[in-house]
Amino acid sequence: MALAMHKSSLRGCTAAARAPVARRSSVLPPRQRACRPVRAIEIDWTDPDTQIAVAGCVLGLVAGLGAPIWYINRAEKDEERLEELRALNRATFNQTGEYMSEVRPWPLESECTRPGQQG
């Protein structure tokens, strides 16, 4: 069993507290009616179910905390890069009087000259 309680953890309970509700006497003082909290719980770490549960908890914490932190970091970096690009665009406008155009890896069809055409 992955989770077990020691028999000694029930020693602090009185007979009245362990008895069914119908047999309990309300004459006992409150400290004798209730059981002490369980202090000894054994966890069998060699049990595969326990290992899977612990691994799931750890992965859940890493993913649950790591993903938002990573996305926030990326958003801040993107904002910095965007600000740098805007500053470069303003500097280009001050020097040339034109804003930077969209950068394309290939020219538009209207910008291409075909063989036999003058461009």
C-alpha positions as CSV (number, residue, x, y, z in Angstrom):
1,M,0.0,0.0,0.0
2,A,1.4,3.4,-0.9
3,L,-0.1,5.2,2.1
4,A,-0.3,3.6,5.5
5,M,-1.0,4.8,9.1
6,H,0.8,3.5,12.1
7,K,-1.4,1.9,14.7
8,S,0.4,4.0,17.3
9,S,-1.1,7.2,15.7
10,L,-4.5,6.1,17.1
11,R,-3.2,5.7,20.7
12,G,-4.3,9.2,21.7
13,C,-8.0,8.6,20.9
14,T,-10.2,7.7,23.8
15,A,-12.5,4.8,23.6
16,A,-15.5,7.2,23.5
17,A,-14.1,9.0,20.5
18,R,-13.6,5.7,18.6
19,A,-17.0,4.4,19.5
20,P,-20.0,4.8,17.2
21,V,-21.9,8.1,17.6
22,A,-24.9,6.5,19.4
23,R,-22.7,5.3,22.3
24,R,-20.8,8.5,22.9
25,S,-21.3,10.3,26.1
26,S,-21.5,14.1,26.0
27,V,-20.3,14.1,29.6
28,L,-16.6,13.8,28.6
29,P,-14.6,17.0,28.4
30,P,-13.9,18.3,24.8
31,R,-10.2,17.4,24.9
32,Q,-11.0,13.7,25.5
33,R,-13.7,13.5,22.9
34,A,-11.5,14.2,19.8
35,C,-8.6,12.3,18.5
36,R,-5.2,13.8,18.1
37,P,-4.1,14.6,14.6
38,V,-2.4,11.8,12.7
39,R,1.3,12.5,12.8
40,A,2.8,9.4,11.2
41,I,2.0,8.7,7.6
42,E,4.3,6.5,5.6
43,I,4.7,7.0,1.9
44,D,6.1,4.1,-0.2
45,W,8.3,6.0,-2.7
46,T,9.1,2.7,-4.5
47,D,5.4,2.3,-5.6
48,P,5.1,3.3,-9.3
49,D,1.8,5.0,-8.7
50,T,3.4,7.3,-6.1
51,Q,6.3,8.1,-8.4
52,I,4.0,8.9,-11.3
53,A,1.9,11.2,-9.0
54,V,5.0,13.0,-7.8
55,A,6.4,13.3,-11.3
56,G,3.0,14.7,-12.5
57,C,3.0,17.3,-9.7
58,V,6.6,18.4,-10.5
59,L,5.9,18.7,-14.2
60,G,2.7,20.5,-13.5
61,L,4.4,23.1,-11.4
62,V,7.2,23.6,-13.9
63,A,4.8,24.0,-16.8
64,G,2.3,26.0,-14.8
65,L,5.0,28.5,-13.6
66,G,7.5,28.3,-16.4
67,A,5.2,28.9,-19.4
68,P,3.8,32.2,-18.2
69,I,7.2,33.4,-17.1
70,W,8.6,32.5,-20.6
71,Y,5.8,34.2,-22.4
72,I,6.2,37.4,-20.3
73,N,9.9,37.4,-21.0
74,R,9.3,37.0,-24.8
75,A,6.7,39.8,-24.8
76,E,9.2,42.2,-23.0
77,K,12.0,41.2,-25.6
78,D,9.6,41.8,-28.5
79,E,8.6,45.2,-27.1
80,E,12.3,46.2,-26.8
81,R,13.0,45.1,-30.4
82,L,10.0,47.0,-31.7
83,E,11.2,50.1,-29.9
84,E,14.6,49.7,-31.5
85,L,13.0,49.3,-35.0
86,R,10.9,52.4,-34.4
87,A,14.0,54.4,-33.4
88,L,15.8,53.1,-36.6
89,N,12.8,54.1,-38.7
90,R,12.7,57.6,-37.2
91,A,16.4,58.0,-37.9
92,T,16.0,56.8,-41.5
93,F,13.2,59.3,-42.0
94,N,15.3,62.1,-40.6
95,Q,18.2,61.3,-43.0
96,T,16.3,60.4,-46.2
97,G,12.9,61.9,-45.7
98,E,11.2,58.5,-46.3
99,Y,10.2,55.8,-43.9
100,M,11.7,52.4,-44.2
101,S,9.7,50.2,-46.5
102,E,8.6,46.7,-45.8
103,V,11.4,44.2,-46.3
104,R,10.6,41.4,-48.7
105,P,12.8,38.5,-49.6
106,W,11.7,38.8,-53.2
107,P,10.4,41.7,-55.3
108,L,6.8,42.2,-56.2
109,E,5.6,41.2,-59.6
110,S,5.2,44.9,-60.6
111,E,8.8,45.6,-59.7
112,C,10.1,42.7,-61.9
113,T,11.1,43.2,-65.5
114,R,10.4,40.4,-67.9
115,P,12.7,39.5,-70.7
116,G,11.8,41.5,-73.8
117,Q,10.3,44.3,-71.7
118,Q,11.9,47.5,-70.8
119,G,11.7,48.4,-67.2
